[in-house]
Amino acid sequence: MKDSRDVLIKPVITENSMLKMEENNTYTFKVAKDSNKIQIRNAVEEIFDVKVDNVNTMNMRGKKRRLGRNEGRTASWKKALVKLAEGDSIEIFEGL
């Protein structure tokens, strides 16, 4: 079994994810590619001491990039949308 800190890599901070935080109490995280929904749920509940209602995951494909005539891809990654129970919240900007 993986450690909770190995499952969650970092929060995803975009305009869309901030809107989901305010409206739906849904937080977005970059997670390990081999983690499943149960591991993500347990990691969020353990690290942030909150109750998770729902977890949705997506595999994000890397984008094509060019540098001169060389072509490559950025790394693929996995994204998790974690919906928290009513009244729970996570303070993502603690370090700022």
NUSELUM-567804 format. One record per atom (N, C-alpha, C): residue number from 1; residue in one letter; atom name; x, y, z. Coordinates in Angstrom, 1 decimal. Layout:
 resi resn name      u      v      w
  NUM    A   CA      X      Y      Z
...
This chain:
 resi resn name      u      v      w
    1    M    N    0.8   -1.2    0.0
    1    M   CA    0.0    0.0    0.0
    1    M    C    0.9    1.2    0.0
    2    K    N    0.5    2.2   -0.8
    2    K   CA    1.3    3.5   -0.9
    2    K    C    1.0    4.4    0.3
    3    D    N    2.0    5.2    0.6
    3    D   CA    1.8    6.3    1.6
    3    D    C    0.9    7.3    1.0
    4    S    N    0.1    8.0    1.8
    4    S   CA   -0.8    9.0    1.3
    4    S    C   -0.1   10.2    0.6
    5    R    N    1.1   10.5    1.1
    5    R   CA    1.8   11.6    0.4
    5    R    C    2.4   11.2   -0.9
    6    D    N    2.4    9.9   -1.2
    6    D   CA    2.9    9.5   -2.5
    6    D    C    1.7    9.5   -3.5
    7    V    N    0.5    9.4   -3.1
    7    V   CA   -0.7    9.4   -3.9
    7    V    C   -1.0   10.8   -4.5
    8    L    N   -1.1   11.8   -3.6
    8    L   CA   -1.3   13.2   -4.0
    8    L    C    0.0   13.8   -4.3
    9    I    N    0.1   14.4   -5.5
    9    I   CA    1.4   15.0   -5.9
    9    I    C    1.3   16.5   -5.6
   10    K    N    0.2   17.2   -6.1
   10    K   CA    0.1   18.6   -5.9
   10    K    C   -1.3   19.0   -6.3
   11    P    N   -1.8   20.2   -5.7
   11    P   CA   -3.1   20.7   -6.2
   11    P    C   -3.0   21.4   -7.5
   12    V    N   -4.0   21.3   -8.3
   12    V   CA   -4.1   22.0   -9.6
   12    V    C   -4.8   23.3   -9.4
   13    I    N   -4.1   24.4   -9.6
   13    I   CA   -4.7   25.8   -9.4
   13    I    C   -4.9   26.4  -10.8
   14    T    N   -6.1   26.4  -11.3
   14    T   CA   -6.5   27.1  -12.5
   14    T    C   -7.8   27.9  -12.3
   15    E    N   -8.2   28.7  -13.2
   15    E   CA   -9.4   29.4  -13.1
   15    E    C  -10.6   28.5  -13.0
   16    N    N  -10.6   27.4  -13.8
   16    N   CA  -11.7   26.5  -13.7
   16    N    C  -11.7   25.7  -12.4
   17    S    N  -10.6   25.3  -11.9
   17    S   CA  -10.6   24.6  -10.6
   17    S    C  -11.0   25.5   -9.4
   18    M    N  -10.6   26.8   -9.5
   18    M   CA  -11.1   27.7   -8.4
   18    M    C  -12.6   27.9   -8.5
   19    L    N  -13.1   27.9   -9.7
   19    L   CA  -14.6   28.1   -9.8
   19    L    C  -15.3   26.9   -9.2
   20    K    N  -14.8   25.7   -9.5
   20    K   CA  -15.4   24.4   -8.9
   20    K    C  -15.2   24.4   -7.4
   21    M    N  -14.1   25.0   -6.9
   21    M   CA  -14.0   25.0   -5.4
   21    M    C  -15.1   25.8   -4.8
   22    E    N  -15.4   27.0   -5.4
   22    E   CA  -16.3   27.9   -4.8
   22    E    C  -17.8   27.4   -5.0
   23    E    N  -18.1   26.9   -6.2
   23    E   CA  -19.5   26.5   -6.4
   23    E    C  -19.8   25.1   -5.9
   24    N    N  -19.0   24.1   -6.2
   24    N   CA  -19.3   22.7   -5.9
   24    N    C  -18.6   22.1   -4.8
   25    N    N  -17.7   22.8   -4.1
   25    N   CA  -16.8   22.2   -3.0
   25    N    C  -16.0   21.1   -3.6
   26    T    N  -15.5   21.2   -4.8
   26    T   CA  -14.7   20.2   -5.5
   26    T    C  -13.3   20.7   -5.7
   27    Y    N  -12.3   19.9   -5.3
   27    Y   CA  -10.9   20.2   -5.3
   27    Y    C  -10.2   19.3   -6.4
   28    T    N   -9.2   19.9   -7.1
   28    T   CA   -8.5   19.2   -8.1
   28    T    C   -7.1   19.0   -7.7
   29    F    N   -6.6   17.7   -7.9
   29    F   CA   -5.3   17.3   -7.5
   29    F    C   -4.6   16.6   -8.7
   30    K    N   -3.3   16.8   -8.8
   30    K   CA   -2.5   15.9   -9.7
   30    K    C   -2.1   14.7   -8.8
   31    V    N   -2.4   13.5   -9.3
   31    V   CA   -2.1   12.3   -8.5
   31    V    C   -1.2   11.3   -9.2
   32    A    N   -0.7   10.3   -8.5
   32    A   CA    0.1    9.3   -9.1
   32    A    C   -0.7    8.5  -10.1
   33    K    N    0.0    8.2  -11.3
   33    K   CA   -0.7    7.6  -12.4
   33    K    C   -1.3    6.2  -12.0
   34    D    N   -0.7    5.5  -11.1
   34    D   CA   -1.1    4.1  -10.7
   34    D    C   -2.1    4.1   -9.5
   35    S    N   -2.5    5.2   -9.1
   35    S   CA   -3.4    5.3   -7.9
   35    S    C   -4.8    5.1   -8.4
   36    N    N   -5.7    4.6   -7.5
   36    N   CA   -7.1    4.4   -7.9
   36    N    C   -8.0    5.3   -7.0
   37    K    N   -9.3    5.3   -7.2
   37    K   CA  -10.2    6.2   -6.5
   37    K    C  -10.2    6.0   -5.0
   38    I    N  -10.1    4.7   -4.6
   38    I   CA  -10.1    4.4   -3.2
   38    I    C   -8.9    5.0   -2.5
   39    Q    N   -7.7    4.8   -3.1
   39    Q   CA   -6.5    5.3   -2.5
   39    Q    C   -6.5    6.9   -2.5
   40    I    N   -7.1    7.5   -3.5
   40    I   CA   -7.1    9.0   -3.5
   40    I    C   -8.1    9.4   -2.4
   41    R    N   -9.2    8.8   -2.3
   41    R   CA  -10.2    9.1   -1.2
   41    R    C   -9.5    9.0    0.2
   42    N    N   -8.8    7.9    0.5
   42    N   CA   -8.2    7.7    1.7
   42    N    C   -7.1    8.7    2.0
   43    A    N   -6.3    9.0    0.9
   43    A   CA   -5.2   10.0    1.1
   43    A    C   -5.7   11.4    1.4
   44    V    N   -6.8   11.9    0.8
   44    V   CA   -7.3   13.2    1.0
   44    V    C   -7.9   13.2    2.5
   45    E    N   -8.7   12.2    2.8
   45    E   CA   -9.3   12.1    4.2
   45    E    C   -8.2   12.1    5.3
   46    E    N   -7.1   11.4    5.0
   46    E   CA   -6.0   11.3    6.0
   46    E    C   -5.2   12.6    6.1
   47    I    N   -4.8   13.2    5.0
   47    I   CA   -4.0   14.3    5.0
   47    I    C   -4.7   15.6    5.5
   48    F    N   -5.9   15.8    5.0
   48    F   CA   -6.6   17.1    5.3
   48    F    C   -7.7   16.9    6.3
   49    D    N   -8.0   15.7    6.8
   49    D   CA   -9.0   15.5    7.9
   49    D    C  -10.3   16.0    7.5
   50    V    N  -10.8   15.6    6.3
   50    V   CA  -12.1   15.9    5.8
   50    V    C  -12.9   14.7    5.4
   51    K    N  -14.2   14.8    5.1
   51    K   CA  -15.0   13.7    4.6
   51    K    C  -15.2   13.9    3.1
   52    V    N  -14.8   12.8    2.3
   52    V   CA  -14.9   12.9    0.8
   52    V    C  -16.2   12.2    0.4
   53    D    N  -17.0   12.9   -0.5
   53    D   CA  -18.2   12.4   -1.0
   53    D    C  -18.0   11.6   -2.3
   54    N    N  -17.2   12.2   -3.2
   54    N   CA  -17.0   11.6   -4.5
   54    N    C  -15.6   11.8   -5.1
   55    V    N  -15.1   10.9   -5.9
   55    V   CA  -13.8   11.1   -6.6
   55    V    C  -14.0   10.7   -8.0
   56    N    N  -13.6   11.6   -8.9
   56    N   CA  -13.6   11.4  -10.3
   56    N    C  -12.1   11.5  -10.8
   57    T    N  -11.7   10.6  -11.7
   57    T   CA  -10.3   10.7  -12.2
   57    T    C  -10.3   10.8  -13.7
   58    M    N   -9.2   11.4  -14.2
   58    M   CA   -9.0   11.5  -15.6
   58    M    C   -7.5   11.3  -15.9
   59    N    N   -7.2   10.6  -17.0
   59    N   CA   -5.9   10.5  -17.5
   59    N    C   -5.7   11.6  -18.5
   60    M    N   -4.7   12.5  -18.2
   60    M   CA   -4.4   13.7  -19.1
   60    M    C   -3.3   13.3  -20.0
   61    R    N   -3.5   13.3  -21.3
   61    R   CA   -2.4   13.0  -22.3
   61    R    C   -1.5   14.1  -22.4
   62    G    N   -0.2   13.8  -22.6
   62    G   CA    0.8   14.8  -22.9
   62    G    C    0.5   15.5  -24.2
   63    K    N    0.9   16.8  -24.2
   63    K   CA    0.7   17.6  -25.5
   63    K    C    2.0   17.5  -26.3
   64    K    N    1.7   17.6  -27.7
   64    K   CA    2.9   17.6  -28.6
   64    K    C    3.6   19.0  -28.5
   65    R    N    4.9   18.9  -28.5
   65    R   CA    5.7   20.2  -28.4
   65    R    C    6.8   20.1  -29.4
   66    R    N    7.2   21.2  -29.9
   66    R   CA    8.3   21.3  -30.9
   66    R    C    9.4   22.2  -30.4
   67    L    N   10.6   21.9  -30.7
   67    L   CA   11.7   22.8  -30.4
   67    L    C   12.6   22.8  -31.7
   68    G    N   12.3   23.7  -32.6
   68    G   CA   13.0   23.7  -33.9
   68    G    C   12.4   22.5  -34.7
   69    R    N   13.3   21.6  -35.2
   69    R   CA   12.8   20.5  -35.9
   69    R    C   12.5   19.3  -35.1
   70    N    N   12.9   19.3  -33.8
   70    N   CA   12.7   18.2  -32.9
   70    N    C   11.3   18.2  -32.3
   71    E    N   10.6   17.1  -32.4
   71    E   CA    9.3   17.0  -31.9
   71    E    C    9.3   16.0  -30.7
   72    G    N    8.4   16.4  -29.7
   72    G   CA    8.3   15.5  -28.6
   72    G    C    7.0   15.7  -27.9
   73    R    N    6.8   15.1  -26.7
   73    R   CA    5.6   15.2  -25.9
   73    R    C    5.9   15.6  -24.5
   74    T    N    5.0   16.3  -23.9
   74    T   CA    5.1   16.6  -22.5
   74    T    C    4.6   15.3  -21.8
   75    A    N    4.9   15.2  -20.5
   75    A   CA    4.5   14.0  -19.8
   75    A    C    3.0   13.9  -19.6
   76    S    N    2.5   12.7  -19.6
   76    S   CA    1.1   12.4  -19.3
   76    S    C    1.0   12.3  -17.8
   77    W    N   -0.2   12.6  -17.3
   77    W   CA   -0.5   12.7  -15.9
   77    W    C   -1.9   12.3  -15.6
   78    K    N   -2.2   12.1  -14.3
   78    K   CA   -3.5   11.8  -13.9
   78    K    C   -4.1   12.9  -13.0
   79    K    N   -5.4   13.2  -13.2
   79    K   CA   -6.0   14.3  -12.4
   79    K    C   -7.2   13.7  -11.7
   80    A    N   -7.4   14.2  -10.4
   80    A   CA   -8.5   13.7   -9.6
   80    A    C   -9.3   14.9   -9.2
   81    L    N  -10.7   14.8   -9.4
   81    L   CA  -11.6   15.8   -8.9
   81    L    C  -12.2   15.2   -7.6
   82    V    N  -12.0   15.9   -6.5
   82    V   CA  -12.5   15.3   -5.2
   82    V    C  -13.5   16.3   -4.6
   83    K    N  -14.8   15.7   -4.5
   83    K   CA  -15.9   16.5   -4.0
   83    K    C  -16.0   16.2   -2.5
   84    L    N  -16.0   17.2   -1.7
   84    L   CA  -16.0   17.1   -0.2
   84    L    C  -17.4   17.2    0.3
   85    A    N  -17.6   16.6    1.5
   85    A   CA  -18.9   16.7    2.1
   85    A    C  -19.3   18.1    2.5
   86    E    N  -20.6   18.4    2.6
   86    E   CA  -21.1   19.7    3.0
   86    E    C  -20.4   20.2    4.3
   87    G    N  -19.9   21.4    4.3
   87    G   CA  -19.3   22.0    5.5
   87    G    C  -17.8   21.8    5.6
   88    D    N  -17.2   20.8    4.9
   88    D   CA  -15.8   20.6    4.9
   88    D    C  -15.1   21.5    3.8
   89    S    N  -13.9   21.8    4.1
   89    S   CA  -13.1   22.6    3.1
   89    S    C  -11.6   22.3    3.3
   90    I    N  -10.8   22.6    2.3
   90    I   CA   -9.3   22.5    2.4
   90    I    C   -8.7   23.8    2.2
   91    E    N   -7.7   24.2    3.0
   91    E   CA   -7.0   25.4    2.9
   91    E    C   -5.8   25.2    2.0
   92    I    N   -5.9   25.4    0.7
   92    I   CA   -4.8   25.1   -0.2
   92    I    C   -3.7   26.1   -0.1
   93    F    N   -4.0   27.4    0.1
   93    F   CA   -3.0   28.5    0.1
   93    F    C   -2.4   28.7    1.5
   94    E    N   -2.2   27.7    2.3
   94    E   CA   -1.5   27.9    3.6
   94    E    C   -0.1   28.4    3.5
   95    G    N    0.6   28.0    2.5
   95    G   CA    2.0   28.4    2.4
   95    G    C    2.2   29.8    1.8
   96    L    N    1.2   30.4    1.2
   96    L   CA    1.3   31.7    0.5
   96    L    C    1.2   32.8    1.5
